[in-house]
Each structure stands twice: as structure tokens, then as C-alpha cells.
Amino acid sequence: MSTQQLTRRSFLQVAGLAAAATGLSATAAEKPIQGFERAKDKADIHAGWQPISDRHIRFGIVGYGVCKFGSAFGFQNHPNVEIVAVSDLIPERCAELAKECRCTKTYPSLEELVKDDNIEAVFIATDAPSHARHCMEALKHGKHVACAVPAVFGSIEDAHKLFDAVKKSGLKYMMFETSCFHEDLYAMRQIYQAGGFGKVVYSEGEYFHYIPQPIDSFKGWRIGLPPQFYPTHSNAYYIGVTGGTFTEVSCQGMRSSIDYLHPDKNRYKNPFGTEIALFRTSEGGMSRMGVSWDTPGHGGEMGRLRGEKGSFYDQFVTEGAAGKLPSLVRPSLPPGLAPGGHGGSHGYLCNEFVSAILQDRKPLVDIATALNLTVSGIVAHKSAMKDGELLKIPQFRM
């Protein structure tokens, strides 16, 4: 039986996507943050798009920090969205966010914004330690919630509280995990759902983000951040493909020579700049997932996968019939909504959440998936601090 291959070159040709990327705000003397690269827009990215509703969902947007995520995902450009109000704790940033979102109404805090009865849904792009608290506050006031990663920050207790809050509310919750709409992971998910991989025997995911000096952050939350507290970009290369989970983990960390990653120099007492986790999966397979802050070179979000029937290492290789696969091309976006940053995932995440509300369905990265992506990393860091002790991981299912 001959091996059939869908090469990366042919995949990109089929997808109609350029391999070149430009930074969010890069100049000749300034490199974009690793992983934040913006996909080059193609003229046909909107071709074939069909509206599913003429309804306008009334949104509030919260958070405009160093990554400027409040406006980065394009809610202000979606034809089914009306931005009612925005908020940031810093007045200058709040005013800039309002301008970017073409919105005149502002609030000094999330706590004030969510009291606005005219707002139906909120996108939360605040500091990571506040994500769980802010999401629960928005849910309490009857708002659908979309949130930047991670879902919770270092706390399994918060994970259970957030899970219960979403279930009790009956509202939509989605975490905006960018890897889930990278062109390669989208293709892997299509192949997996069509049975092209069979059971996944082994997968790898990497989030390598060289940070020799701390990135500015609210109250310095990024300084000394344990790598596996920010695990979703790598973990998605199994969970985001299969919908499965990690059940147990052994993780090793390497002590860093970077000053702020000394345990006496950060609030987390974290000594590690790199943490590499080996997970057991719910299919019985294995996943190696790594996060690193202190290693220069190639960076960003990337992954590979091997199944019983085929593999994807920059190309899909199978002993089966590749012609039976569904389309591996990411769907069309609404007019005016660009793919954006993080490998062209931003616009797709925005459209997925908006569509889930309009169609009254589960969003792709729902609360269970979000917590399975996040909590596995929290447990992995605990394992690294215990020299690789094998630890069980809580499971979240809707």
C-alpha cells in the first residue's frame, strides 16, 4: 500500500494562505513578540461567507494592556456585534480602547461595566490572575463571557468555582485559545474528526517565547511566571485536536540563569525558565508539552502528532486514502473581520464565539475544554517542583 502525503506546501496552496507573516507593530528595528505574528490577509478570505443572522449582539470589552487584546480580536469589525462600552483601569488606555472599538461609552472597571443591563456579552482581556474572578463577576450579571488565556491562574480551586459558575449560569463561555485556529491545528482537528489519525499515540506541543527581560504587566504578574501556568498554547496540540484530556503528568523543570527567574526574585518562588511535561492522555497515549521563557531561537506555538493511522509533522502522512479527508481550509470570515495575529487565529476565535451565541450552541473552547487545557499545566508545575513526581490531573466534563 502506497503512502500518501499532504505536504505543507500543497496544504498552504489549498488553503490559499501565505506562509509569510508580519508583526503586529514591528518596524525594521523592532521584532514582534514571538507567537504574535499577524497573518497576511488574502483577498479571498471572505469568499463564500454567508450570514447566519441579522442580529447584533451588544458587547462590552474589558482590558487594553501591553498586548492590546481588547481590540485585537476584531469584535468591533464583526457584522453581528455592537460594542456598547469598554473599560480599562488606566484612563489613557481606556480612551485608546474606546477609540479602537469606535465606542463612546466607557467604565472605570469591569465591576462597573457588567452592571450595564444593555450589555449581553463581555470579552475579558485583563491580567491573567484576574481572569477567573472577572469571568465569574460577568456571569453573575447575566453576561456571556469570552476570555483570553489562561482560564484560571495557578489555582485548581478557582477552576472548580469557575466551572460551577458557568454550569449554573446557562450562559456561553469561551476561552480564546489561539492555537485552536492555527492553520496546522485546524487541519489536524479536521483529520482527527474524520478518523484519519485513529487513536493518537503521541503528540507534541511547544510554546517557546524568549523573554530575557520581563514583559510589562499589571502589578508585574508576568515576572517569574512559572512556564506551565501558561500552558494552553502548547496543550492545544492534543486537547484542541481531539477534545480529549490529560489524566496524569510527570514534569521536569530546568533552572534558569535569567535573573528574574531566580526563586528569590519573583512572587511565585519559581526557579524554572523551561518546563517540559509528559502527559498520559485520555486515549491512553502520550503527549510531550513544553513551555519555555529563557531559550532564544525559533519561537511561537507549534505542534506535531502521530496516530495509529497517520501523522502530522508539517505534513499529513497516511497509509490510507488522503482523498477521503474533509476540507482542511479554515472557513471564510465575515467581511471586515481579518484573521489577525497569533498565526491568523484572532478573527476565527471572535467569529466562533459570536456564532455560538447566535446559534445557541457550545463554542469550540467551552469551559470544560478551557479548564482541561489550563489545569493540566498547573498540575505539571507542581510535578516539576517535586522533581517530576507523577501526579493525577482533575478532569472537567460538561
SULVENWO-V198526 format. One record per backbone hydrogen bond with DSSP energy under -0.5 kcal/mol. NH is the residue of the N-H (numbers start at 0). CO is the residue of the C=O. E is the energy in kcal/mol with one decimal. If there is no record, write none. Layout:
BEGIN
((NH | CO | E) (NH | CO | E))
END
This chain:
BEGIN
((3 | 317 | -2.7) (5 | 315 | -3.0) (6 | 4 | -0.6) (10 | 6 | -2.7) (11 | 7 | -2.5) (12 | 8 | -1.9) (13 | 9 | -2.7) (14 | 10 | -2.5) (15 | 11 | -1.1) (16 | 11 | -1.8) (21 | 37 | -2.2) (26 | 29 | -0.7) (29 | 26 | -1.3) (35 | 32 | -2.6) (37 | 21 | -3.4) (38 | 339 | -2.4) (39 | 19 | -0.9) (44 | 41 | -1.6) (46 | 43 | -1.2) (48 | 45 | -1.9) (56 | 54 | -0.5) (56 | 79 | -3.3) (58 | 56 | -0.7) (58 | 81 | -2.9) (59 | 120 | -2.2) (60 | 84 | -1.9) (61 | 122 | -2.6) (62 | 86 | -2.7) (64 | 124 | -0.5) (67 | 64 | -1.3) (69 | 62 | -0.6) (70 | 67 | -1.0) (71 | 67 | -0.8) (72 | 68 | -0.8) (73 | 70 | -1.1) (76 | 73 | -2.0) (77 | 73 | -0.5) (77 | 74 | -1.3) (80 | 77 | -1.8) (81 | 56 | -2.7) (83 | 58 | -3.0) (83 | 81 | -0.8) (84 | 58 | -1.1) (85 | 104 | -1.6) (86 | 60 | -1.8) (87 | 106 | -0.8) (90 | 88 | -0.6) (93 | 89 | -2.5) (94 | 90 | -2.4) (95 | 91 | -1.9) (96 | 92 | -2.6) (97 | 93 | -2.3) (98 | 94 | -2.0) (99 | 95 | -2.4) (100 | 96 | -2.3) (101 | 98 | -1.0) (102 | 97 | -2.7) (106 | 85 | -2.1) (112 | 108 | -2.1) (113 | 109 | -2.6) (114 | 111 | -1.1) (115 | 112 | -2.0) (116 | 114 | -0.7) (118 | 115 | -1.6) (119 | 57 | -2.9) (120 | 57 | -1.8) (121 | 143 | -2.6) (122 | 59 | -2.4) (123 | 121 | -0.6) (123 | 145 | -3.0) (124 | 61 | -3.5) (124 | 122 | -0.6) (129 | 126 | -1.8) (130 | 127 | -1.5) (133 | 129 | -3.0) (134 | 130 | -2.7) (135 | 131 | -2.4) (136 | 132 | -1.9) (137 | 133 | -2.2) (138 | 134 | -2.6) (139 | 135 | -2.2) (140 | 136 | -1.0) (140 | 137 | -0.5) (141 | 138 | -2.1) (142 | 137 | -2.0) (143 | 119 | -2.3) (144 | 171 | -2.8) (145 | 121 | -2.6) (146 | 173 | -2.3) (147 | 123 | -2.4) (153 | 151 | -0.6) (155 | 153 | -0.5) (158 | 154 | -1.3) (159 | 155 | -1.9) (160 | 156 | -2.0) (161 | 157 | -2.9) (162 | 158 | -2.5) (163 | 159 | -2.3) (164 | 160 | -2.1) (165 | 161 | -2.5) (166 | 162 | -2.3) (167 | 163 | -2.6) (168 | 164 | -1.9) (169 | 165 | -1.6) (170 | 165 | -0.5) (173 | 144 | -2.0) (174 | 364 | -1.9) (175 | 146 | -3.1) (176 | 174 | -1.8) (177 | 175 | -0.8) (179 | 176 | -1.0) (180 | 177 | -1.9) (181 | 178 | -1.8) (185 | 181 | -2.8) (186 | 182 | -1.7) (187 | 183 | -2.4) (188 | 184 | -2.7) (189 | 185 | -2.1) (190 | 186 | -2.5) (191 | 187 | -3.0) (192 | 188 | -2.6) (193 | 189 | -1.3) (194 | 191 | -1.9) (195 | 190 | -2.8) (200 | 198 | -0.7) (200 | 305 | -1.6) (201 | 305 | -2.1) (202 | 285 | -1.6) (203 | 303 | -2.6) (204 | 287 | -1.9) (205 | 301 | -2.7) (206 | 289 | -2.3) (207 | 299 | -1.8) (208 | 206 | -0.6) (208 | 291 | -2.8) (210 | 292 | -3.7) (219 | 216 | -2.2) (220 | 217 | -1.3) (222 | 219 | -1.4) (223 | 221 | -0.5) (224 | 221 | -1.8) (228 | 225 | -2.4) (229 | 226 | -1.7) (233 | 230 | -0.7) (234 | 230 | -2.8) (235 | 231 | -1.6) (236 | 233 | -2.1) (237 | 234 | -1.7) (238 | 234 | -2.1) (239 | 235 | -0.7) (240 | 235 | -0.5) (240 | 237 | -0.6) (241 | 237 | -2.7) (242 | 238 | -2.2) (246 | 279 | -2.8) (247 | 279 | -0.9) (248 | 390 | -2.3) (249 | 277 | -1.9) (251 | 275 | -2.4) (253 | 273 | -2.3) (255 | 270 | -1.8) (260 | 257 | -1.4) (261 | 258 | -1.9) (264 | 261 | -2.8) (268 | 265 | -1.5) (272 | 253 | -1.7) (273 | 253 | -1.0) (274 | 290 | -2.5) (275 | 251 | -2.7) (276 | 274 | -0.5) (276 | 288 | -2.9) (277 | 249 | -2.8) (278 | 276 | -0.6) (278 | 286 | -3.3) (279 | 247 | -2.3) (280 | 284 | -2.4) (281 | 244 | -2.3) (283 | 280 | -1.9) (285 | 200 | -2.3) (286 | 278 | -2.1) (287 | 202 | -2.5) (288 | 276 | -2.6) (288 | 286 | -0.6) (289 | 204 | -2.5) (290 | 274 | -2.2) (291 | 206 | -2.0) (292 | 272 | -3.4) (293 | 272 | -0.7) (295 | 293 | -0.5) (299 | 207 | -3.2) (301 | 205 | -2.0) (303 | 203 | -1.9) (304 | 311 | -1.8) (305 | 201 | -3.3) (306 | 309 | -3.0) (307 | 196 | -0.7) (307 | 198 | -2.1) (308 | 196 | -2.4) (309 | 196 | -0.6) (310 | 316 | -2.3) (311 | 304 | -3.0) (312 | 314 | -1.7) (315 | 5 | -2.2) (316 | 310 | -2.7) (316 | 314 | -0.6) (317 | 3 | -2.3) (318 | 308 | -1.2) (321 | 319 | -0.8) (323 | 320 | -1.7) (324 | 321 | -1.7) (332 | 44 | -2.0) (336 | 333 | -2.0) (337 | 335 | -0.7) (342 | 36 | -1.7) (343 | 36 | -0.6) (343 | 339 | -0.6) (344 | 340 | -1.8) (345 | 340 | -1.3) (346 | 338 | -2.4) (348 | 344 | -2.1) (349 | 345 | -2.2) (350 | 346 | -2.4) (351 | 347 | -2.3) (352 | 348 | -2.1) (353 | 349 | -2.3) (354 | 350 | -2.6) (355 | 351 | -2.1) (356 | 352 | -1.7) (357 | 353 | -2.3) (358 | 354 | -2.7) (359 | 355 | -0.6) (359 | 356 | -0.7) (360 | 355 | -2.1) (365 | 362 | -0.6) (365 | 363 | -1.0) (369 | 365 | -3.0) (370 | 366 | -2.3) (371 | 367 | -2.4) (372 | 368 | -2.3) (373 | 369 | -1.6) (374 | 370 | -3.0) (375 | 371 | -0.8) (376 | 373 | -1.0) (377 | 373 | -1.3) (378 | 374 | -2.3) (379 | 375 | -1.7) (380 | 376 | -2.3) (381 | 377 | -1.6) (382 | 378 | -2.1) (383 | 379 | -2.4) (384 | 380 | -2.3) (385 | 381 | -0.6) (385 | 382 | -0.9) (386 | 383 | -1.5) (387 | 250 | -0.5) (387 | 382 | -2.4) (388 | 382 | -0.9) (390 | 248 | -2.5) (392 | 246 | -2.5))
END
